[in-house]
Amino acid sequence: MDWMKSWPGWIFVVSSGVLWGLPSVPYYHADLPYIHDLGGLALVAWYIGLGFLSLGLYIIASVCLRVNVVRVKSLHTIFLGGGAFILAGLFWWLYLLLLGMSVRLV
Amino acid sequence: MRIEFPRVPSQNTFLFWALGERHTQVFWGNLVGALVFCVTMIVLAKWSTNLPGWREVIVSENGPVERMSAGVWFMAMVWCFAAGWRHFPHRIEWFGLTTVCLLFGLRELDAHVWVTGWNLDKLANYWNSRFPLWERLLVVGFMIIPTVAVGAVLCYRMWLRLGRGGSSCAPWIGQMMVGGILLGFCLLLDKANAYGLPLFGLEAAQLFFMGMEEFGEYVLAVYTVSALWPYWQEAFLSNDTRSRNEGTLGAEP
């Protein structure tokens, strides 16, 4: 389980999410005025959500797999992991909201 | 092992060219690791996405390399933000780094083009009367000035620590220098595409230079994460009371 403590493992998780999880978002239309282009902001929200998801997974996995278990017992760390999952959900909700508005406007 | 931010190791040598072997290995190891990782991911992306050629994988806008690069920047942004929340004594540095990573991520997604409809990167657009004055003022007031302010504060804090970090051979100095060289390389390729190649009649090589630029930007993002990784681990997994109430660096500047 050494990969849990290394950066390549977690960048691989994020890169995999982007490569295979990112839906095809029409976020850039050169021929449309910018106010119609909420898809761009939606995409940013999606990426930030992915960042929070990776953070939550890292914290929770550290606890579950007993990586550095002496240190991760603290309540703040657990809150950080849970909070990251909640924020990931909020940002993906924002992504869907913005994308819906973008589609309606276009 | 406790890692301070910025780390201050015991070896008493000076700066990049005179660092001890162990510290030199830290940032060159980061760079080599980032290069190997990026090449692996690009091959994997080509294999898994069924895109017809390397051009579509590496060079194309919104292609796999650009998307992965943006993903890594936004991941770094979120982790820096969380580290600032967790590691309260160094929140200014962490939130400054959060802003830097956010800007790099937005730049990777071409936000400088779609956020207003005109290119924020082009200085001439700021006095172009074709674009609404209120819009240009909003961009300057709510984007440019705050960004410059954050950058200035971050540079000032780093500058104050440079003397102490240099005399104690802190690895963050070497890491920042390698990152700066990598950033300069990407900027050089960007400008070479726009101005240099036509000047020397090398338009045919544009595709190669564009690919190198996208690859360099991806390596820069991965390198940044690899350099920040031990600091994040320290911030997330350290003892709460000590982390939140004491400065690990000792006296603040």
Interface residues (C-beta under 8 A of the other chain):
Chain A: K5 S6 W7 P8 W10 I11 F12 V14 S15 G17 V18 L19 W20 L22 Y27 Y28 P33 Y34 D37 G40 L43 V44 Y47 I48 L50 G51 F52 S54 L55 Y58 I59 S62 N68 R71 V72 S74 L75 H76 T77 L80 A84
Chain B: G33 F37 M41 L44 A45 S48 T49 E61 N62 P64 R67 M68 A70 G71 V72 F74 M75 A76 M77 V78 W79 A82 W85 R86 G105 L106 L109 D110 A111 V113 W114 V115 T116 G117 V222 V225 S226 W229 Q233 F236 L237 S238 N239 D240 R244
